[in-house]
Amino acid sequence: MNQGKVGKSTAEKMEERYRRSRSTCIALSAVIMLSSFTIFTLMADALHKFSYVTSLLGTNVFVYVVTIAFFLGIVILFFVSLFALFISSGMIYSLVTYNQSLFTMLTFSTLTVGSMGILAAILGFCLHAELRGGVLRDWMAEGLKREYGHPQDYHVTNAWDRLQSEMKCCGVEGGSEWISSDWYLGQVKYPRRRRPASCCKSCSEARQTFCIPIFESLTPSEWRACNELASVCPSSGNQVEEESVCSGNKLGPEELPVETFVHVDGCFPFLESRLRFYSIALITEGILLALLLFSQTISAFVLNYYADPLLGNYDAVNTLE
């Protein structure tokens, strides 16, 4: 009689531990799926917004890193979702009872996917190292100087124009590099343009310099500057009305500094900050994923350990449900 009570108490403890282990596995799966989805979305964003900068950086390391990490996120998300489905739906019973090797294979697949998290972190370190070494900046400067405007390097020209237009920047460190470029030195029409049109602000952007905030709060000097701006930039659209002023071969109104018409911030600091963000995110998420997946593998074996004796006491597959 006492032995029966003891046996029942042991079974209840085993069942409780099993349920705790299963809850842990499901919780880990949820966190892993969230992390892998984060990698997936971040890398998709990077590919969408910055894949064209490969032409400027002189290396495919960025695209390679982001593409591999993108697919890693998909693979991890798929495997972990499958694993969570097996555990949460009670299919763990069938795996343990009828095909122990299948459960082992699934668990070791999760372990393998965990090693992919380490690979993602390594890729992030590679990208971070390229940024720290200054290699990417040197390639950008060399491409601007030698390749921009060359007929055979139209992809470099298009990439620079897109970067400067979209990111509201000019040149590598502020646009002064353009006057030493082959594009500038090769111009036969005088006066030479000191910077490409993609460095120029639109009329709406130029008006924001002096005509915003609203008119009531403008100082007298800002009033004069705003009126001067209206004479050379009468519309507030996306077109540059006075490109010759922006290009540097014509003086603008006295009240208006050149910054009114030109983006003065360099492109590399902005691009570097974005690439650094992606690399750090990849390192962090990769290490986190690896730790979580290894933890899930251990939890799965613990789950298997507690499920095995329970299945010996119950014939039905889902008796515990």
VENBEL-V348424 format. One record per helix or strand. SS is the DSSP state (alpha for helix, beta for strand). FROM is the first residue (numbers start at 1). TO is the last residue. Records with the same first field share a line. If there is no record, write none. Layout:
SS: FROM-TO / FROM-TO
This chain:
alpha: 2-57 / 61-88 / 91-98 / 100-132 / 135-146 / 151-167 / 176-180 / 182-185 / 197-199 / 203-210 / 215-217 / 220-232 / 243-247 / 258-260 / 267-313
beta: 200-200 / 262-262
